[in-house]
Amino acid sequence: MAQTLQMAIPNFGNNVLECLNEQRLQGLYCDMSVVVKGHTFKAHRAVLAASSSYFRDLFNSSAGSKTPTVVELPPAVQPQTALGRRQSGRRR
């Protein structure tokens, strides 16, 4: 019988989100941009879809067509809040 090895990595989820946010800030591995009040922010589609029903629905609705690479958000959205919190897992 094979043994299963299990490891507990403290704060794994937060560490992954922080790393993804650092990559986003450096423009690494980003696959889309979000425009808020004329400011463009690079983003990871998978992180946005995992953390926001708005983005998840947007990406799912384009399943049969080309998924948008640029999304413009309404002016009421604060630029830093739109991506920083979603990509880092922290409130700002």
C-alpha positions as MATLAB code, in Angstrom:
seq = 'MAQTLQMAIPNFGNNVLECLNEQRLQGLYCDMSVVVKGHTFKAHRAVLAASSSYFRDLFNSSAGSKTPTVVELPPAVQPQTALGRRQSGRRR';
ca = [
       0.000    0.000    0.000;
       1.376    3.408   -0.991;
       1.824    6.075    1.635;
       0.549    9.595    1.136;
       2.770   12.475    2.145;
       0.964   15.577    3.376;
       2.582   18.920    4.048;
       1.146   21.989    5.700;
       2.519   25.232    4.344;
       1.517   28.151    6.589;
      -0.040   31.117    4.756;
       0.329   29.379    1.387;
      -2.682   31.112   -0.173;
      -1.609   34.573    0.959;
       1.956   33.956   -0.220;
       0.726   32.893   -3.660;
      -1.497   35.986   -3.964;
       1.342   38.274   -2.866;
       3.639   36.690   -5.453;
       0.987   37.076   -8.169;
       0.532   40.727   -7.185;
       4.298   41.342   -7.397;
       4.298   39.724  -10.839;
       1.376   41.940  -11.855;
       3.158   45.075  -10.659;
       6.178   44.050  -12.762;
       3.944   43.260  -15.750;
       4.878   39.565  -15.681;
       2.478   36.874  -16.959;
      -0.427   39.333  -17.211;
      -3.021   38.346  -19.785;
      -5.336   41.361  -19.704;
      -5.680   45.016  -18.726;
      -8.330   46.793  -16.692;
      -9.017   50.482  -17.351;
     -10.387   52.606  -14.495;
     -10.816   56.382  -14.854;
      -8.350   56.448  -17.736;
      -5.680   54.487  -15.835;
      -4.667   51.106  -17.242;
      -3.669   48.267  -14.923;
      -2.230   44.915  -15.997;
      -3.987   41.912  -14.461;
      -4.158   38.136  -14.249;
      -7.508   36.946  -15.622;
      -7.557   33.825  -13.406;
      -7.122   35.868  -10.209;
      -9.878   38.313  -11.180;
     -12.263   35.492  -12.109;
     -11.535   33.637   -8.867;
     -12.150   36.698   -6.702;
     -14.967   38.530   -8.487;
     -18.318   37.322   -9.805;
     -18.352   40.370  -12.120;
     -15.176   39.244  -13.891;
     -16.131   35.548  -13.741;
     -19.468   36.289  -15.447;
     -17.776   38.558  -17.981;
     -15.236   35.893  -18.940;
     -17.845   33.098  -18.981;
     -20.170   35.128  -21.212;
     -17.362   35.377  -23.772;
     -16.633   31.634  -23.709;
     -17.796   31.148  -27.296;
     -16.067   34.276  -28.547;
     -12.722   35.876  -27.893;
     -12.256   36.750  -24.216;
     -11.639   40.492  -23.785;
      -8.045   41.524  -23.159;
      -9.045   45.038  -22.078;
     -11.974   45.755  -19.747;
     -13.063   49.296  -18.883;
     -14.719   49.609  -15.478;
     -17.298   52.259  -14.537;
     -15.907   55.587  -13.214;
     -17.305   54.907   -9.715;
     -14.675   52.191   -9.139;
     -11.473   53.251   -7.368;
      -8.377   52.222   -9.393;
      -6.287   50.811   -6.530;
      -9.225   48.949   -5.049;
     -10.172   47.353   -8.342;
      -6.970   45.351   -8.633;
      -4.763   45.702   -5.574;
      -7.126   43.968   -3.186;
      -8.078   41.248   -5.662;
      -4.525   40.440   -6.644;
      -2.996   40.596   -3.167;
      -5.839   39.261   -1.037;
      -5.575   42.285    1.298;
      -7.805   45.256    1.897;
      -6.161   48.609    1.292;
];
